[in-house]
Amino acid sequence: MTASITEQILTALQTAITNQTAIVGGRVYRDRAEAFIRDECPAILIEPDTETPTGETTAARITDCSCAS
């Protein structure tokens, strides 16, 4: 089964960020239920804003886990 357009875009975004952002060391996630722990930081979590087609532009939410003290 083919992934949705949204999923294809988010997967491409994850690949691009992983390949171009050395500071996160490959810690770019598309799906994560548990909170980041200090040893996993810095990291980036990419989530879709919505999967429901509305005719409007939707955005991805990118969460930066810098684990600042």
C-alpha positions, 0 to 999 in steps of 0.5 A: 500500500502506498503511503499518503502524500503527507506521510511521503513528505514527512518521511522525505523531511526526516531523511533530509534533516537526518542527512544534513543536521549533524548536531542531532546525530541521526536522532530525528524521529517521526513517531515517538510516544515517550519523552526524550531523556537527557542522553537522547538530546539534542533530537528532533521530532516531526509530527503532522499537524493533521491528516484530514484533507480540508483543502487548506495547507497543513504544516508539520510540527517540528519539536526540538529537544535541546534538553536545556538545563 
